[in-house]
């Protein structure tokens, strides 16, 4: 009798403990598939990039995998193309993002007004965002075409230029032309994000301000801008990464040319590995670009973090 | 800002016209591509693209001679596979993040945010080497794995925000009635956030469908998604713009249509965190 109670108790105890253990393990068990897969397809490859960057690894000599330490990085810093690419990267990211932000802000402010066809406009404005980047790139190559492109025809008819300009073949215009394309592709994202922020601002703020006699401009400066600053900061951060990844558009439009006029760091790393099969050096450039990007992101987060608090 | 109703004339000048200009800038290139695609290739360079004498010849040629149907199928398999992988892995993970407190939660959540922060070029080289070693180059699996690097963190992020929107008391009530955690997840939480799951799935589908660099690097002769196929239409010596633009329209169509269908829900999910934060 006492024996039976004891085993019964211990069984209950064991069940209770198992349930407690289950409660503790369950969260991890539910997470583990996602974590394991990301470890395999994201973190492992990332470490491998860092590892490859420390080796002399050219794919047509797959058996040579010689440790060279920081040699690839030293080569990069002495490589003229690396510095040209870095300069282009700064121009590329430094103008594309503000241009997207500005155009997106204007679009969002317009979409926040009341007009009859607003839902149509709001749906159509996002189309560039849904298009494949290859299609976007090819579409704009056709627009920029020096002989038959509609850009030249349009500007000639308007009398803004005297003769056709080979937009993508001329080193002075190539990068600017690509930046226009990327602005076109990315501004709808800002418009949509900022619009959501605008709609979250309570109407009563504006009512109070206009009773106090604040002008439209002052309302914008003191109510609208602070109201959407959080959204804008998040959007800029997301775009920073996204624009860094949008080198596929450049790759398709010019392949980095003419000369090195549109070489940017991610493109340079990709081309090095793809055409020269030099995976060691390509990885080193990719690592350098990532580090630079991280510095910008951390700096940005610090600045904006301070501005908010 | 639209407190005092301005006159219609003023509204047209300050709102409608600028909006029309921006829309023209947005849609102009797309329309131009469409017009080019229905123009006759032989007169394209002499008369320019026009809607007069519109023809579907370019589209017919696309499927007849270039074999676009196979490419569409490849894209469909890759994008669909990524949706299945991305969603099935992230639903339980998102539930765990949303409902439990446990050690290492912050770090794990941060990890999934950080993945989004790394540029693609850092992953593309090692993934190529990895797939080569595994003998997976030029297979659908390689492309699904590569696209999942973006899809998994993104869908976890979205799903957490959707599940957070469902009150905890609902799954607690289900468990009082005798459901286990997993049953509560399957019978109560999942049906409630089904619209969110669908929107996330469609977004993953679109990004995988549109993806180009992985498709170019990890694909090949056997598996050639539509984005790579469109690009290979550029010939060695001359570009057949009619054919190319037709390919562009066909390649962009599924993603565009899907996007217009779900844009509202998707955007509210995307912006929720940002607006509140």
Interface residues (C-beta under 8 A of the other chain):
Chain A: X24 X26 X27 X28 X30 X31 X33 X34 X35 X37 X38 X41 X42 X44 X45 X46 X48 X49 X52 X103 X106 X107 X110 X111 X112 X113 X114 X115 X121 X123 X124 X125 X126 X127 X128 X129 X130 X131 X132 X133 X134 X135 X138 X139 X140 X142 X143 X147 X148 X150 X153 X184 X188 X192 X193 X196 X197 X200 X206 X207 X210 X216 X219 X220 X224 X230 X231 X234 X235 X241 X244 X245 X247 X248 X251 X252 X266 X269 X270 X273 X274 X279 X282 X283 X286 X287 X289 X290 X293 X294 X297
Chain B: X1 X2 X3 X4 X11 X15 X16 X18 X19 X22 X23 X25 X26 X27 X29 X30 X32 X33 X36 X44 X45 X48 X85 X89 X90 X92 X93 X95 X96 X97 X100 X102 X105 X108 X111 X112 X115 X116 X117 X118 X119 X120 X121 X122 X123 X124 X125 X126 X127 X128 X129 X130 X145 X146 X148 X149 X152 X153 X156 X181 X206 X209 X210 X211 X212 X213 X217 X226 X227 X228 X230 X231 X234 X241 X244 X245 X248 X251 X252 X255 X256 X258 X259 X260 X263 X267 X268 X270 X271 X273 X274 X275 X277
